[in-house]
């Protein structure tokens, strides 16, 4: 019976290898040369990738400010790749990987067989191999525990440093404090429980000479470890609730004082409108959206007359800003990680977020020692093919600089637009008349 | 008493029926395809679930290729995917389709149907001592609805406009407007149909599980003697029955919006210059309806896994599960609380912030029963006599994932922190650990543990060890770094990290994650080989290979319709009498009466039955000397 199985595996394995070799149908030496070249190219892949992405960037660098995603450009890019390249070597490298995997499998199968033979011969001599494997697992748990703890330490320091950004808004600092408190508590729990889990697994690994300790319950202990998490969580809840309310529950007078900016998402760009001198954003109606009036601004509302459209978000430092967020088509999410600001853009339901930028872009550049740094607005809610590149630049200036910039913004509601709107309106009404006529006739 | 009598007659009639049935010749079709035997249906669920898992895992490898090497071409992809990977590079909209279908399949088909469907079907009758499910026909129907749902979902890959691609949560308006994304055309229609069939399947299953657990327990099996697996399946089924219909109502409204011009979710929309007539709807409504199911759903996924590991950890630690009652109450607590936490998926959707604050409180409360469960697992391991079967390794792995994923939940459940973490990779890391990896480990744990019960053979242990260590380490290597990406503000469902300057530092990390994902995906070959090979050529199993207490191991290895030949055994004790002092073996099956274990009985075993206590006291005084001696030994 065993012998039969033995043969089975060998046959299958050898057939696999043979097939793989036949598929390749290339002399072994050539294969080796090729593998080395492919590994070289794959290691260079990252660099290549960076180069390619910069190419992509340059192709789309111009619209970066207006953040229009030109899928056409990327499609062209893909099309460019297509004709010239000879895919032969790439197919070849794919089959090498498959072959490599087969070889690994065969190798594991052989090790398995060797172990089996070793165990069988051990059994014949009356040795017990079962407990040997038990010990191996126990020791592996300890090894993984130590390696894992080091890994956690490593990623906290290396990747943690990569991910920790300076909170550039007032409430952002509160969020960060909250975050660090939670991080400390959870990390302690994480490490302690894992030391216990893996430590117990090692320490109490099975043996035939011992019996486990019958210990079905202990109400005192259970009460203790219900109450301690409950208290810890209560503290976090209260702390979190207060922070959350302080961020989202802004008093009316504070809201009025804040600078009003409207940001409306659409596939795949952000439209930005400033509220002008009255600091009130004029009404918007989706039925008024035309190619000229992309936001559907309602010019019957006089508050909209001083509104200004902008290509990017520019904010004054240390002044509260209230962003009214909306969407023309589907859900988007207004997300500026550096400010710790996020709110969804929902069609048909205005949302808003109030925050105060703490550092100008220039100050951040100095702090980070990165002269190219920019605050970025990105979309965090899945919205289609261009979701990964729906961005807008956010610049924070000193108050004077901001005022100068804002003053330069042209009014959207100028004479040209007025004329165009009138024409469009006439056209619309005449069309409507036509429609009503037709329906009347039909009746 | 009355109920017991009724129950007995029911068993008798059923038994007669079973006897009669034996004379029938079972055809291939009634035995393997349209089977009404719960054990066969369990296997059907399992194998379908495994196939779905392999497909969904393959999809994840495809998008990991894109994320790991965003500027590299894989011409082999064009060979297989055609226009969706022109020039060997996956297209952005197809990338979204991949993540959508990966999520849907994993959550619903693998971790709900594959996990609950398999083990509820297999274990509820066997561990409770029933001949079959309350309604075997409904049970069969449940599988075939599920199978049809799977086929329709797979079929959406062969549609011109591609499969659904609005994310597994299919938030409208994106999912409602084909103009916004091609996947919202026919592909989304198929997704919705598939989901309705799936919900029908899971409802039929759940109703069956509930009625079986409530009505068909064998003599002596009162609720507080049920193994924790059954408690978990029972509460999971209740959760499913109460929450899945809400998803159907949501889906039906979405179908209306898509096909009949209603405006439940749509309002004020202009897509590519076209003003849509819809007004008055709210996309937030969908989110409420979806997450009213969606959040209980994650507990539907994790609770059976917790039940399975409770059983496996107790058996393999050779110790009673610590705090059996606390474990059950935690499960009940989780069940109830899971209905009032759905809002934590919606903190920043524009829902009233005060409501968000309330949901934050309920969300963090649910961490308490979860913490109790974790500590009880640790206490069960303490001073145990642990046998490292592959199932036990996976159970320990589950506890580890449950801890690490659960702890990051404390961040996300906190509305203030969620502002910055919502829809980032932090979320991806969190739920892949706590409900993805943990639940799949629960499922694998169950497969390794009950494989002998299902197929009468044993799986290879060493391949199991290899599979465990590769998968366990691999999963951490994949998901741990994602936390940090999320903290840096990298949103999920991004096709490439190349367009933002601050994301570029994560490109190499992404390559690393992709390698880890590919290697752990390949490690599953060890499992697949082990599983399918052992079905046919595995070592024959003994009746009770793990020396376990629960009832399924008293049934013969050879499957028969009706599970037990002759009378169903009676249950006398709880399922966790492992290593009881005074008893020779380190386990006492539930079917062993106390009269046979006089040396190990404890006062509270008799639950206040004065007569039994008197008999025990008499015996004790008679053999007290022996008992003391034994104690010394």
Interface residues (C-beta under 8 A of the other chain):
Chain A: X5 X8 X45 X46 X48 X49 X50 X51 X52 X53 X56 X57 X71 X78 X79 X81 X82 X85 X87 X90 X91 X94 X101 X105 X108 X112 X115 X133 X134 X136 X137 X138 X140 X141 X144 X148 X151 X152 X155 X159 X160 X162 X163 X164 X165 X172 X174 X175 X178 X179 X182 X183 X185 X186 X189 X190 X193 X194 X196 X197 X198 X200 X201 X204 X205 X206 X207 X210 X211 X212 X213 X214 X215 X216 X217 X218 X221 X222 X225 X226 X229 X230 X233 X236 X237 X240 X241 X243 X244 X245 X247 X248 X249 X266 X267 X286 X287 X289 X291 X296 X328 X329 X330 X331 X333 X335 X337 X338 X340 X341 X342 X343 X344 X346 X347 X348 X349 X351 X372 X374 X376 X378 X379 X380 X381 X382 X383 X384 X385 X386 X387 X388 X389 X391
Chain B: X69 X70 X71 X72 X73 X74 X75 X76 X86 X87 X88 X89 X91 X92 X93 X96 X166 X167 X171 X172 X173 X174 X177 X180 X181 X266 X267 X268 X269 X270 X271 X272 X273 X275 X279 X280 X281 X282 X283 X284 X317 X318 X319 X320 X321 X322 X323 X324 X325 X326 X348 X349 X350 X353 X354 X356 X357 X360 X361 X364 X365 X367 X368 X371 X372 X374 X375 X376 X377 X378 X379 X381 X382 X383 X384 X385 X386 X387 X388 X393 X396 X399 X400 X403 X404 X407 X408 X410 X411 X414 X415 X416 X417 X419 X420 X422 X423 X424 X460 X461 X462 X463 X465 X466 X469 X472 X473 X476 X480 X481 X484 X485 X486 X487 X488 X489 X491 X492 X493 X494 X495 X496 X497 X498 X499 X500 X501 X502 X504 X505 X506 X507 X508 X509 X511 X522 X525 X526 X537 X576 X578 X579 X580 X581 X586
